[in-house]
Amino acid sequence: MDLQHICREIGTLAKQAGQFIREERSKITPEDIELKGKASLVTYVDKEAEKIIVARLRDLLPEAGFITEEGTASENGEQYKWIIDPLDGTTNFIHGIFPHSVSIALTKDSVPIVGVVYEIGQNELFSAWENGGAYLNDQPISVSKASTHEDVLLATGFPYYNFEKLSSYLQVLEFFMIETRGMRRMGSAAVDLAYVACGRFDGFFEHALHAWDVAAGVLLVKEAGGKVTDFKGGNNYLFGKELVSANSNYFPAFFAKVNEHLG
């Protein structure tokens, strides 16, 4: 399987879906917004973008199954699976805020082997394939080299439906707010991970995540030289709903503090 070729194909597809999303943004009305949960929103744009992506990917790799946020297609034990978030950052999109992104990953035996994140606002395509490195608009990228709390800028996501770890989350957030250069909450986990991969952020952590939020981004971070684990230091970050990632220099100190409160 030519992973580089597949990566280029899905990069083109992500841009096409992103163009559709960009064109539809001015057309959204309050009547188009649906609630999947108290703070989980979806629109026809998410659903139609997913249909565009799934149709093309079926042609590209017919033997692969699908894990998709909006349920356009499904998996049935296939070795290869596409994991798709057609619009990561829907709330940002609805409110006219960037970033929001398209995230597409191909996994083999539940391990990401190709990943693309297209950030629509800045027209930035992040891509990676297994053992091929990570790229931003076809230029190689790597994680930062910062190693201490006082030298890092971090990203996270605020809980919006699962609040069982909220107290512990606020404790670790307080530490990082005091000890680092600052925290950012962008509203798209896929973009957070892409920004770790290219060195804009030095680390990112979040819980209550889904596979489609992170599948492409974790490959970007790894291929850019970073590390990714769950809050206990294991590999259950794709389906375990929790993730901590950072450049390799800073990861030990970063993970230790996240694990202390949330592990």
C-alpha positions as CSV (number, residue, x, y, z in Angstrom):
1,M,0.0,0.0,0.0
2,D,1.4,3.4,-1.1
3,L,0.7,5.4,2.1
4,Q,2.2,8.6,0.6
5,H,-0.1,8.4,-2.4
6,I,-3.1,7.8,-0.1
7,C,-2.0,10.8,2.1
8,R,-1.9,13.0,-1.0
9,E,-5.4,11.8,-2.1
10,I,-7.0,12.5,1.3
11,G,-5.3,15.8,1.5
12,T,-6.9,16.9,-1.7
13,L,-10.2,15.5,-0.4
14,A,-9.9,17.3,2.9
15,K,-9.4,20.6,1.0
16,Q,-12.5,19.9,-1.2
17,A,-14.6,19.3,1.9
18,G,-13.1,22.4,3.5
19,Q,-14.1,24.5,0.5
20,F,-17.7,23.2,0.8
21,I,-17.7,24.1,4.5
22,R,-16.2,27.5,3.8
23,E,-18.9,28.3,1.2
24,E,-21.7,27.2,3.4
25,R,-20.7,29.1,6.5
26,S,-22.6,32.3,5.6
27,K,-25.8,30.3,4.8
28,I,-26.2,28.8,8.3
29,T,-29.4,29.9,10.2
30,P,-30.5,29.0,13.7
31,E,-33.0,26.6,12.2
32,D,-30.0,24.6,10.7
33,I,-28.5,23.9,14.1
34,E,-29.3,20.6,15.9
35,L,-28.4,19.5,19.4
36,K,-26.8,16.2,19.8
37,G,-26.2,17.0,23.5
38,K,-26.4,20.1,25.8
39,A,-23.3,21.6,24.2
40,S,-22.8,19.3,21.2
41,L,-24.0,20.9,18.0
42,V,-24.3,19.7,14.4
43,T,-25.6,21.2,11.2
44,Y,-26.3,20.0,7.7
45,V,-22.8,21.1,6.8
46,D,-21.2,18.5,9.0
47,K,-23.4,15.8,7.5
48,E,-23.0,16.8,3.9
49,A,-19.2,17.2,4.3
50,E,-19.1,13.7,5.7
51,K,-21.0,12.3,2.8
52,I,-18.6,13.9,0.4
53,I,-15.6,12.4,2.2
54,V,-17.1,8.9,2.7
55,A,-18.1,8.6,-1.0
56,R,-14.5,9.4,-2.2
57,L,-12.8,7.2,0.4
58,R,-15.0,4.2,-0.6
59,D,-13.6,4.5,-4.1
60,L,-10.0,5.0,-2.8
61,L,-9.9,1.9,-0.5
62,P,-13.0,-0.2,-0.9
63,E,-12.0,-2.8,1.7
64,A,-11.8,-0.3,4.5
65,G,-14.5,0.3,7.1
66,F,-15.5,3.7,8.7
67,I,-15.8,5.3,12.1
68,T,-17.5,8.6,11.5
69,E,-18.8,11.3,13.8
70,E,-22.1,11.8,12.0
71,G,-22.8,8.1,11.3
72,T,-22.7,8.3,7.5
73,A,-20.9,4.9,7.3
74,S,-19.9,2.2,9.7
75,E,-17.3,-0.5,10.4
76,N,-17.6,-4.2,10.7
77,G,-14.3,-5.6,11.9
78,E,-12.3,-4.5,8.9
79,Q,-8.5,-4.4,9.3
80,Y,-8.4,-1.0,7.7
81,K,-10.7,1.8,8.9
82,W,-11.2,5.4,8.1
83,I,-11.8,7.6,11.1
84,I,-13.4,10.9,10.1
85,D,-14.5,14.2,11.7
86,P,-15.9,16.2,8.8
87,L,-16.0,19.4,10.9
88,D,-14.0,19.4,14.1
89,G,-15.0,22.6,15.9
90,T,-18.6,22.9,14.8
91,T,-19.4,25.4,17.6
92,N,-16.6,27.6,16.4
93,F,-18.0,27.2,12.8
94,I,-21.5,28.2,13.8
95,H,-20.3,31.3,15.7
96,G,-17.9,32.3,12.8
97,I,-14.8,31.5,14.8
98,F,-11.6,29.8,13.7
99,P,-10.1,27.3,13.9
100,H,-12.3,24.6,12.6
101,S,-11.0,21.7,10.6
102,V,-11.5,18.5,8.6
103,S,-9.8,15.5,10.1
104,I,-9.3,12.2,8.2
105,A,-7.2,9.2,9.4
106,L,-6.6,5.7,8.0
107,T,-5.9,3.1,10.6
108,K,-4.6,-0.5,10.4
109,D,-5.6,-2.7,13.3
110,S,-6.6,0.5,15.2
111,V,-3.3,2.2,14.7
112,P,-3.2,5.4,12.6
113,I,-1.0,5.0,9.5
114,V,-2.2,8.1,7.5
115,G,-3.5,11.3,8.9
116,V,-4.6,14.7,7.5
117,V,-5.9,17.7,9.3
118,Y,-7.1,20.7,7.2
119,E,-7.5,23.9,9.1
120,I,-10.0,25.9,7.0
121,G,-9.4,29.4,8.3
122,Q,-5.7,29.6,7.4
123,N,-5.8,27.1,4.5
124,E,-3.3,24.9,6.3
125,L,-3.0,21.2,5.4
126,F,-1.2,19.1,7.9
127,S,-0.4,15.6,6.8
128,A,1.6,12.5,7.8
129,W,2.0,8.8,6.9
130,E,3.6,6.0,8.9
131,N,7.4,6.4,8.8
132,G,7.1,9.2,6.3
133,G,7.3,12.3,8.6
134,A,4.9,15.1,9.1
135,Y,4.2,18.1,6.9
136,L,2.4,21.5,6.7
137,N,1.5,22.4,3.2
138,D,4.1,19.9,2.0
139,Q,6.9,21.3,4.1
140,P,8.4,19.1,6.8
141,I,7.5,20.0,10.4
142,S,8.7,19.0,13.8
143,V,7.8,19.4,17.4
144,S,9.4,22.1,19.6
145,K,12.4,21.5,21.8
146,A,11.2,23.3,25.0
147,S,11.7,21.2,28.1
148,T,10.6,23.1,31.2
149,H,7.3,24.5,32.4
150,E,8.4,28.1,32.2
151,D,9.3,27.8,28.5
152,V,6.1,26.2,27.1
153,L,2.7,27.2,25.7
154,L,0.1,24.6,26.2
155,A,-3.3,23.7,24.8
156,T,-6.3,21.9,26.3
157,G,-10.1,21.5,25.8
158,F,-12.7,22.4,28.3
159,P,-15.1,19.6,29.3
160,Y,-18.5,20.1,27.8
161,Y,-20.5,16.9,28.5
162,N,-18.5,14.7,30.9
163,F,-17.8,16.6,34.1
164,E,-16.7,13.7,36.4
165,K,-13.1,14.8,36.3
166,L,-13.8,18.6,36.5
167,S,-12.3,19.2,39.9
168,S,-9.1,17.4,39.1
169,Y,-9.0,19.1,35.7
170,L,-9.2,22.5,37.3
171,Q,-6.3,21.6,39.7
172,V,-4.0,20.7,36.9
173,L,-5.2,23.7,34.9
174,E,-4.3,26.0,37.8
175,F,-0.8,24.6,37.9
176,F,-0.2,25.1,34.2
177,M,-1.7,28.6,34.2
178,I,0.7,29.6,37.0
179,E,3.8,27.8,35.9
180,T,3.9,28.1,32.1
181,R,3.7,30.8,29.4
182,G,0.0,30.2,29.2
183,M,-2.9,27.9,28.2
184,R,-5.0,28.0,25.0
185,R,-8.4,26.5,24.3
186,M,-8.9,26.5,20.5
187,G,-12.0,24.4,20.2
188,S,-10.7,21.8,17.8
189,A,-8.6,18.9,19.2
190,A,-7.4,18.0,15.7
191,V,-5.9,21.5,15.3
192,D,-4.4,21.4,18.8
193,L,-2.5,18.2,17.9
194,A,-1.5,19.6,14.6
195,Y,-0.1,22.7,16.4
196,V,1.9,20.5,18.7
197,A,3.2,18.7,15.7
198,C,4.5,21.9,14.1
199,G,5.8,23.4,17.4
200,R,3.3,26.1,17.9
201,F,2.1,24.4,21.1
202,D,4.6,22.4,23.3
203,G,1.9,20.1,24.7
204,F,-1.8,19.3,24.7
205,F,-4.1,17.3,27.0
206,E,-7.8,16.7,27.1
207,H,-10.4,14.1,28.3
208,A,-13.8,13.2,27.0
209,L,-12.4,12.9,23.5
210,H,-13.5,10.7,20.6
211,A,-11.4,8.8,18.1
212,W,-12.5,11.1,15.3
213,D,-11.2,14.1,17.2
214,V,-7.6,12.7,17.6
215,A,-6.9,9.9,15.1
216,A,-5.2,12.1,12.5
217,G,-3.6,14.4,15.0
218,V,-1.8,11.7,17.0
219,L,0.0,10.5,13.9
220,L,1.0,14.0,13.1
221,V,2.6,14.4,16.5
222,K,4.4,11.1,16.4
223,E,5.7,11.6,12.9
224,A,6.9,15.1,13.9
225,G,8.9,13.6,16.8
226,G,6.5,14.0,19.7
227,K,4.9,11.6,22.2
228,V,1.3,10.6,22.8
229,T,-0.2,8.5,25.6
230,D,-3.3,8.3,27.7
231,F,-3.4,9.7,31.2
232,K,-1.9,6.6,32.7
233,G,1.0,6.4,30.2
234,G,-0.6,3.7,28.1
235,N,-1.7,3.5,24.5
236,N,-5.5,3.7,25.0
237,Y,-5.6,7.3,23.6
238,L,-7.6,6.6,20.4
239,F,-10.7,5.0,22.0
240,G,-10.0,5.7,25.7
241,K,-11.4,9.3,25.6
242,E,-8.2,10.9,27.1
243,L,-4.9,12.0,25.7
244,V,-1.7,13.8,26.6
245,S,0.8,14.8,24.0
246,A,4.0,16.9,23.9
247,N,7.4,17.2,22.3
248,S,9.7,14.5,23.6
249,N,11.8,16.9,25.8
250,Y,8.9,18.3,27.7
251,F,6.7,15.2,27.8
252,P,8.1,13.6,31.1
253,A,7.4,16.7,33.1
254,F,4.1,17.4,31.4
255,F,2.8,13.9,31.7
256,A,3.8,13.6,35.3
257,K,1.6,16.6,36.3
258,V,-1.4,15.5,34.2
259,N,-1.1,11.9,35.5
260,E,-0.8,13.2,39.1
261,H,-4.3,14.8,38.9
262,L,-6.1,12.9,36.1
263,G,-4.3,9.5,35.8
